[in-house]
Amino acid sequence: MISVTSKSIDYAGKNLVSCGCSSNANTGRSYAAPTVNGGTHAIQGIPTGLDLKSYSETPISPSKLFEVVADDLQTLNKNLQSIVGAENPVLMSAAEQIFSAGGKRMRPALVFLVSRATAELLGLKDLTVKHRRLAEIIEMIHTASLIHDDVLDESDLRRGKETVHQMFGTRVAVLAGDFMFAQSSWYLANLENIEVIKLISQVIKDFASGEIKQASSLFDCDVELDEYLIKSYYKTASLIAASTKGAAIFSGADRNITEKMFEYGKNLGLSFQVVDDILDFTQSAEQLGKPAGTDLAKGNLTAPVIFALEKEPKLRDIIESEFSETSSLDEAIKLVKSCGGIERAQELAKEKADLAIQSLQCLPPSIFRLALEDMVAYNLQRIA
């Protein structure tokens, strides 16, 4: 059962403490000098009040961010097609549409980074087959969820490209998503680790719970921040938390470390969702790859709106009218921006980012831990 406050999302009954571990473990593998930059210092460098402009002086490139696991990601890309199943050409074409739509492979990259960071801690010389299979399963589940999300949201574009249901029709899109969920579940069962099976199975349940919560609260101006955070956990953070914890489990890490990796993934995922919701108001349609203000137009009230509603009664009237008047959506967007909704959402994103960074302190220093820290920093840079 999840107990949520506006400060954090925690599992009831758990008292997670820092593992206090330290190690100079070295796997003997050689790498070029780390190309990631900023790390924990970049986060700590943001003063109270979130002056994100000063924080953007050393931009972090996504391609550089994952450079230390580039070989792992290349292998994953080669394996995805055979895993999805070449015997289903229509379904494979549908999946390929989204595999090739410009995604950063963030979730499998996090699996590889945590796998290698915890493997170093425990003296493992390389990743196991289970580490690699977990990354592939996570990407399949994520892809299936995107296909279904686009059907439910009636979205025409995903990362600037036509969505699967636009290209192949709703029937094929639903079947493609179902097939990928089923295929990932089969591979998951074959990992033969009951803890990881339960962990990932819960994620698939969380997806459905998140969609139901969202659908039942459209245009509801009484929605609270707690409810938003729960929905965001179900829809986004649950999979990332399961990815990072599962990776640590397959490294043989103890419970303190696996729980810290769960906390890292959870808070990174929440921070990412808040940032995405901010960008829906601050970026152009070209930058977003979809129309700006899409969530608000459909009645999905996110953190910037929830904060703005606390200060501007007129915004409630516009939203509850479901934007029935011409230009009312544009007016609502302006109110969200002028009432401090964006700034308070930025503070929330940084709060979750700080918690994510804290969870990494039990890992020994390494280029992989630095990349995990910079993943948090990169997310905040998107709103700098």
C-alpha positions as CSV (number, residue, x, y, z in Angstrom):
1,M,0.0,0.0,0.0
2,I,1.4,3.4,-0.9
3,S,1.2,6.2,1.5
4,V,1.7,9.6,-0.1
5,T,2.2,13.2,1.0
6,S,3.1,16.2,-1.0
7,K,6.7,15.7,0.1
8,S,7.3,12.1,-0.9
9,I,5.9,8.7,-1.9
10,D,6.8,6.0,0.6
11,Y,5.8,2.5,1.2
12,A,4.0,2.2,4.5
13,G,5.9,0.4,7.2
14,K,9.4,0.8,5.6
15,N,12.1,2.8,7.3
16,L,14.8,3.1,4.6
17,V,18.1,4.2,6.0
18,S,21.4,4.9,4.2
19,C,23.4,1.8,3.9
20,G,26.6,3.7,4.7
21,C,28.6,1.5,2.5
22,S,31.8,2.4,0.8
23,S,34.1,0.6,-1.5
24,N,37.0,1.1,-3.9
25,A,36.0,-1.9,-5.9
26,N,37.5,-2.0,-9.4
27,T,36.4,-4.4,-12.0
28,G,39.6,-4.0,-14.0
29,R,37.6,-2.8,-17.1
30,S,39.1,0.3,-18.7
31,Y,37.1,3.3,-20.0
32,A,37.8,6.6,-21.5
33,A,37.5,9.6,-19.1
34,P,33.9,10.2,-18.1
35,T,32.2,12.6,-20.5
36,V,29.3,13.3,-18.1
37,N,29.5,16.5,-16.2
38,G,28.0,18.3,-13.2
39,G,26.7,15.4,-11.2
40,T,25.8,15.9,-7.6
41,H,27.6,19.3,-7.6
42,A,25.3,20.5,-10.4
43,I,22.3,19.7,-8.2
44,Q,23.7,21.3,-5.1
45,G,24.7,24.4,-7.1
46,I,21.0,25.4,-7.6
47,P,20.3,27.9,-4.8
48,T,17.1,28.1,-2.9
49,G,14.5,29.6,-5.2
50,L,15.7,27.4,-8.1
51,D,17.7,29.7,-10.3
52,L,17.8,27.3,-13.1
53,K,19.5,29.8,-15.5
54,S,22.8,29.6,-13.7
55,Y,22.5,25.8,-13.7
56,S,22.4,25.6,-17.5
57,E,26.0,26.8,-18.0
58,T,27.3,23.3,-18.6
59,P,24.7,21.4,-20.6
60,I,24.5,17.7,-20.4
61,S,24.1,15.8,-23.7
62,P,21.9,12.7,-23.6
63,S,24.2,10.9,-26.0
64,K,27.2,11.7,-23.7
65,L,25.2,10.8,-20.7
66,F,24.9,7.2,-21.7
67,E,28.2,6.9,-23.4
68,V,29.6,4.6,-20.7
69,V,26.9,2.0,-21.5
70,A,26.8,2.6,-25.2
71,D,27.9,-0.9,-26.1
72,D,25.2,-2.3,-23.8
73,L,22.6,-0.2,-25.5
74,Q,23.8,-1.2,-29.0
75,T,23.4,-4.9,-28.0
76,L,19.9,-4.2,-26.7
77,N,18.9,-2.5,-29.9
78,K,20.0,-5.6,-31.9
79,N,18.1,-7.9,-29.6
80,L,14.8,-6.1,-29.4
81,Q,13.6,-7.2,-32.8
82,S,14.2,-10.9,-32.2
83,I,12.7,-10.7,-28.7
84,V,9.5,-9.0,-30.0
85,G,9.2,-11.8,-32.6
86,A,10.0,-11.8,-36.3
87,E,7.1,-14.2,-36.9
88,N,4.6,-11.4,-36.3
89,P,5.5,-8.9,-39.1
90,V,2.5,-6.6,-38.6
91,L,3.1,-6.4,-34.9
92,M,6.9,-6.0,-35.4
93,S,6.2,-3.1,-37.8
94,A,4.0,-1.5,-35.3
95,A,6.6,-1.9,-32.5
96,E,9.4,-0.7,-34.8
97,Q,7.5,2.5,-35.4
98,I,7.8,3.5,-31.8
99,F,11.3,1.8,-31.3
100,S,12.6,4.1,-34.0
101,A,10.7,7.3,-33.0
102,G,13.7,8.9,-31.4
103,G,13.5,7.7,-27.8
104,K,16.6,7.9,-25.6
105,R,16.3,4.3,-24.2
106,M,16.5,6.0,-20.8
107,R,15.0,3.0,-18.9
108,P,17.3,0.3,-20.2
109,A,20.2,2.7,-19.9
110,L,19.3,3.1,-16.2
111,V,19.2,-0.7,-15.9
112,F,22.7,-0.9,-17.3
113,L,24.1,2.0,-15.2
114,V,22.7,0.6,-11.9
115,S,23.8,-2.9,-12.9
116,R,27.4,-1.8,-13.5
117,A,27.5,0.5,-10.5
118,T,26.3,-2.3,-8.2
119,A,28.4,-4.9,-10.0
120,E,31.5,-2.9,-9.2
121,L,30.4,-2.7,-5.5
122,L,30.1,-6.5,-5.4
123,G,33.2,-7.3,-7.4
124,L,31.4,-8.7,-10.5
125,K,33.5,-8.4,-13.6
126,D,30.6,-8.0,-16.1
127,L,26.9,-8.0,-16.4
128,T,24.9,-11.2,-16.3
129,V,22.5,-12.5,-19.0
130,K,19.7,-11.6,-16.5
131,H,20.8,-7.9,-16.3
132,R,20.6,-7.7,-20.1
133,R,17.3,-9.5,-20.4
134,L,15.8,-7.2,-17.7
135,A,16.8,-4.1,-19.8
136,E,15.1,-5.6,-22.8
137,I,12.0,-6.5,-20.9
138,I,11.8,-3.0,-19.4
139,E,12.0,-1.4,-22.9
140,M,9.3,-3.7,-24.2
141,I,6.9,-2.9,-21.4
142,H,7.6,0.8,-21.8
143,T,6.9,0.6,-25.5
144,A,3.7,-1.3,-25.0
145,S,2.5,1.3,-22.5
146,L,3.2,4.1,-25.0
147,I,1.3,2.4,-27.7
148,H,-1.7,2.0,-25.4
149,D,-1.3,5.5,-24.0
150,D,-1.5,7.0,-27.5
151,V,-4.7,5.1,-28.2
152,L,-6.4,6.2,-25.0
153,D,-5.2,9.8,-25.4
154,E,-6.1,9.8,-29.1
155,S,-2.7,11.2,-29.8
156,D,-1.7,11.7,-33.5
157,L,2.0,12.3,-32.8
158,R,4.7,10.7,-30.6
159,R,8.1,12.4,-30.6
160,G,7.1,14.2,-33.8
161,K,6.2,11.0,-35.7
162,E,2.8,9.4,-36.4
163,T,1.6,7.1,-33.6
164,V,1.0,3.4,-34.2
165,H,-2.7,3.6,-34.2
166,Q,-2.5,6.5,-36.8
167,M,-0.5,4.3,-39.1
168,F,-1.9,0.9,-38.5
169,G,-5.3,1.5,-37.0
170,T,-6.6,1.1,-33.4
171,R,-7.1,-2.6,-33.6
172,V,-3.5,-3.3,-34.6
173,A,-2.2,-0.8,-32.0
174,V,-4.1,-2.5,-29.2
175,L,-3.0,-5.9,-30.3
176,A,0.6,-4.8,-30.7
177,G,0.6,-3.4,-27.1
178,D,-1.1,-6.5,-25.7
179,F,1.4,-8.8,-27.5
180,M,4.4,-6.9,-26.2
181,F,3.0,-7.0,-22.6
182,A,2.5,-10.7,-23.0
183,Q,5.9,-11.4,-24.6
184,S,7.7,-9.4,-21.9
185,S,5.8,-11.3,-19.2
186,W,7.0,-14.6,-20.8
187,Y,10.6,-13.5,-20.7
188,L,10.1,-12.1,-17.2
189,A,8.9,-15.5,-16.0
190,N,12.0,-17.1,-17.5
191,L,14.2,-15.0,-15.4
192,E,13.1,-17.3,-12.5
193,N,13.5,-14.6,-9.8
194,I,10.3,-14.3,-7.8
195,E,11.2,-10.9,-6.3
196,V,11.8,-9.4,-9.7
197,I,8.7,-11.1,-11.2
198,K,6.5,-9.6,-8.5
199,L,8.2,-6.2,-8.9
200,I,7.7,-5.9,-12.7
201,S,4.2,-7.5,-12.5
202,Q,3.2,-4.7,-10.1
203,V,4.3,-2.2,-12.7
204,I,1.9,-3.5,-15.3
205,K,-0.9,-3.3,-12.7
206,D,0.2,0.3,-11.8
207,F,-0.1,1.4,-15.5
208,A,-3.8,0.4,-15.5
209,S,-4.3,2.0,-12.1
210,G,-2.8,5.3,-13.3
211,E,-4.9,5.4,-16.4
212,I,-8.1,4.8,-14.4
213,K,-7.1,7.5,-11.9
214,Q,-6.4,10.0,-14.7
215,A,-9.7,9.2,-16.6
216,S,-11.7,9.6,-13.4
217,S,-10.3,13.0,-12.5
218,L,-10.5,14.9,-15.9
219,F,-11.4,18.6,-15.5
220,D,-11.6,18.1,-11.7
221,C,-10.3,21.3,-10.2
222,D,-10.4,19.8,-6.7
223,V,-7.7,17.2,-7.5
224,E,-4.9,17.5,-4.9
225,L,-1.1,17.3,-5.3
226,D,-1.1,14.0,-3.5
227,E,-3.4,12.5,-6.1
228,Y,-1.3,13.8,-8.9
229,L,1.9,12.3,-7.3
230,I,0.2,8.9,-6.9
231,K,-1.0,9.0,-10.6
232,S,2.5,10.1,-11.7
233,Y,4.0,7.2,-9.7
234,Y,1.7,4.7,-11.3
235,K,2.2,6.0,-14.9
236,T,5.9,6.9,-14.9
237,A,7.9,6.3,-11.7
238,S,6.8,2.8,-11.0
239,L,8.6,1.3,-14.1
240,I,11.8,3.4,-13.5
241,A,11.9,2.3,-9.8
242,A,11.4,-1.3,-10.8
243,S,14.1,-1.0,-13.4
244,T,16.7,0.3,-11.0
245,K,15.8,-2.0,-8.1
246,G,15.7,-5.1,-10.4
247,A,19.2,-4.3,-11.7
248,A,20.6,-4.1,-8.2
249,I,18.8,-7.4,-7.3
250,F,20.5,-9.2,-10.2
251,S,23.9,-7.9,-9.1
252,G,23.3,-9.6,-5.7
253,A,23.1,-6.4,-3.7
254,D,21.8,-6.5,-0.2
255,R,18.3,-5.2,0.7
256,N,19.6,-1.7,1.8
257,I,21.1,-1.1,-1.6
258,T,18.2,-2.5,-3.6
259,E,15.8,-0.3,-1.7
260,K,18.0,2.7,-2.2
261,M,18.0,2.0,-5.9
262,F,14.2,1.8,-5.8
263,E,14.1,5.2,-4.1
264,Y,16.4,6.6,-6.7
265,G,14.3,5.4,-9.6
266,K,11.0,6.5,-7.9
267,N,12.2,10.0,-7.3
268,L,13.9,10.4,-10.6
269,G,10.7,9.2,-12.3
270,L,8.6,11.7,-10.4
271,S,11.0,14.5,-11.1
272,F,10.9,13.5,-14.8
273,Q,7.1,13.6,-14.9
274,V,6.9,17.0,-13.2
275,V,9.4,18.3,-15.7
276,D,7.5,16.9,-18.7
277,D,4.4,18.5,-17.3
278,I,6.2,21.9,-17.0
279,L,7.4,21.6,-20.6
280,D,3.9,21.1,-21.8
281,F,3.4,24.8,-20.9
282,T,6.8,26.2,-21.8
283,Q,7.8,24.5,-25.0
284,S,6.5,24.9,-28.6
285,A,4.7,22.1,-30.5
286,E,7.9,21.6,-32.5
287,Q,10.0,21.1,-29.5
288,L,7.4,18.8,-27.8
289,G,6.6,16.7,-30.9
290,K,2.9,17.3,-30.1
291,P,0.6,20.3,-29.6
292,A,1.5,22.4,-26.6
293,G,-1.0,22.3,-23.7
294,T,-2.3,18.9,-24.7
295,D,-2.8,17.6,-21.2
296,L,-4.7,20.7,-20.0
297,A,-6.9,20.7,-23.2
298,K,-7.9,17.1,-22.4
299,G,-8.6,17.9,-18.7
300,N,-5.6,16.2,-17.3
301,L,-4.6,18.7,-14.5
302,T,-0.9,18.5,-13.8
303,A,1.4,20.1,-11.1
304,P,1.6,23.6,-12.7
305,V,-2.2,23.7,-13.0
306,I,-2.8,22.4,-9.5
307,F,-0.4,25.1,-8.0
308,A,-2.0,27.8,-10.1
309,L,-5.5,26.9,-9.1
310,E,-4.5,27.7,-5.5
311,K,-4.1,31.4,-6.5
312,E,-6.4,32.1,-9.4
313,P,-10.2,31.4,-9.1
314,K,-10.8,32.4,-12.7
315,L,-8.7,29.4,-13.9
316,R,-11.2,27.1,-12.2
317,D,-14.1,28.6,-14.1
318,I,-12.3,28.2,-17.4
319,I,-11.3,24.6,-16.8
320,E,-14.7,23.5,-15.5
321,S,-16.2,24.9,-18.7
322,E,-14.0,22.4,-20.5
323,F,-12.7,25.3,-22.7
324,S,-16.0,25.9,-24.3
325,E,-15.2,29.4,-25.4
326,T,-12.8,30.4,-28.2
327,S,-9.3,31.1,-26.9
328,S,-10.1,29.9,-23.4
329,L,-7.4,27.3,-23.5
330,D,-4.8,30.0,-24.4
331,E,-6.1,32.1,-21.5
332,A,-5.8,29.2,-19.1
333,I,-2.2,28.6,-20.2
334,K,-1.4,32.3,-19.6
335,L,-2.9,32.1,-16.1
336,V,-0.9,29.0,-15.2
337,K,2.3,30.9,-16.2
338,S,1.4,34.2,-14.5
339,C,0.2,32.7,-11.2
340,G,3.5,31.0,-10.2
341,G,2.4,27.5,-11.3
342,I,5.5,26.9,-13.3
343,E,7.9,28.1,-10.6
344,R,6.3,25.9,-7.9
345,A,6.4,22.9,-10.1
346,Q,10.1,23.6,-10.7
347,E,10.6,23.5,-6.9
348,L,8.8,20.1,-6.8
349,A,10.9,18.7,-9.5
350,K,14.1,19.7,-7.7
351,E,12.8,18.4,-4.4
352,K,12.4,14.9,-6.0
353,A,15.8,15.3,-7.7
354,D,17.5,16.0,-4.4
355,L,15.9,12.8,-3.0
356,A,17.1,10.8,-6.0
357,I,20.7,12.0,-5.5
358,Q,20.6,11.2,-1.8
359,S,19.8,7.6,-2.6
360,L,23.0,7.1,-4.6
361,Q,25.3,7.9,-1.7
362,C,25.5,4.2,-0.8
363,L,27.3,3.4,-4.1
364,P,31.0,3.6,-4.5
365,P,32.4,6.4,-6.7
366,S,32.5,5.4,-10.3
367,I,31.7,6.7,-13.8
368,F,28.4,4.8,-13.6
369,R,27.3,6.5,-10.4
370,L,28.4,9.8,-11.9
371,A,26.2,9.1,-14.9
372,L,23.3,8.2,-12.6
373,E,23.8,11.6,-10.8
374,D,24.0,13.4,-14.2
375,M,20.8,11.7,-15.3
376,V,19.1,13.7,-12.5
377,A,20.9,16.8,-13.5
378,Y,20.0,16.4,-17.1
379,N,16.3,16.2,-16.3
380,L,16.4,19.5,-14.4
381,Q,18.4,21.1,-17.2
382,R,15.4,20.6,-19.5
383,I,13.6,23.4,-17.5
384,A,16.7,25.6,-17.1
